[in-house]
Amino acid sequence: MTAFFFYFKIGVVIEMNKQEIDPILTGKNLKKYVEQSGYSVKEIQKYLCLECPQPIYRWFKGKTFPSIHHLYSLSVLLNVTMNDLIEVK
């Protein structure tokens, strides 16, 4: 007896919801958590080993994003998750 095997190529479509980080909302969120923590910008600057506080103010205004390393360090310092700090559109 001969066996016949049929192979069907099944196309699986995965729809991904691409989400973008909202720089303005993320900046406001960062500022909120920093203010709630009681840390000053100068203390955050020292903790992150930044030469000046300008990057932190740029993050707050949504002009730039913190690096992944700074985001992780902030989450540890502020006792929140990295996802808590980020806001998506």
N, C-alpha and C positions, 0 to 999 in steps of 0.2 A: 504494500500500500504506500502510495506516495503522499507526502504531506506538503501542502502549499502554505507558504508563509507570505503574508502581505504586510508590507511595511508602509505605513502612512506617515507622511511628514506632517505633523501637526504644528501649525503656526500659532504661537502663543504671543499675544500682544499684551504687553504690560504698560499700562498708562501711568506715568509718573507725574505727580503734582510737583512741579518745580516751584520752590518757594524762594523768594529773594529776601535777604535781610534788609530791613528798612533802616537806613542810617540815622534818620532824625529820631524815630521812635526808640531805636537802640541807644542813642546818645542820651535821650531823656531818661530812659530806664537806668542807664549806668549812673547818671547824676543822682537819680532818686535813691538808688541803693547806697551810693557813697554818702549822701546826706543823712540817710537813716542810720548808717553805721556810726556816725559821729566822727569819722576820719576827715581830716582836712586834705585839700589837694596836695599840699606840701608833704604830708605824711604818705599819701599814695605815691607821690613822685619818688620819695626815698625808698619805699617798699619795693617799687618796680625798678629801682636803679636807673631812673631817667635823669638826664642832665638838667632838664628844665621842665616846668609844668605845662608848657604849651601843648604837647600831644594830648594830655588829659582834657584840656579845654576844647581841643579839636574833636575829641571823641564825644564830649558832651553836646557839642553843636551839630554833630552828625557829619562833619566834614571828612573825617577819616575813621577807620576802625582800629581798635587795638589788635595787635598781633595775637595769634592763637596762644602764645606763651603768656602774654600780658592778660588776656582774657581768662586763662586758667588761673593765674596768680590772683587776679581780682576775685574770682569765684571762691577761691580758698579763703582769702582775707575777709570777704564779705559774708562767708558762710552760706552761699547760694550755689546753684548749679550754673554752668555756663549757659544752658538753655534759658534760665531765668533772666540772664542779662541781655539776651538777644531777642529782638522783636522782628517778626516777619511781616511782609506786606500782605 
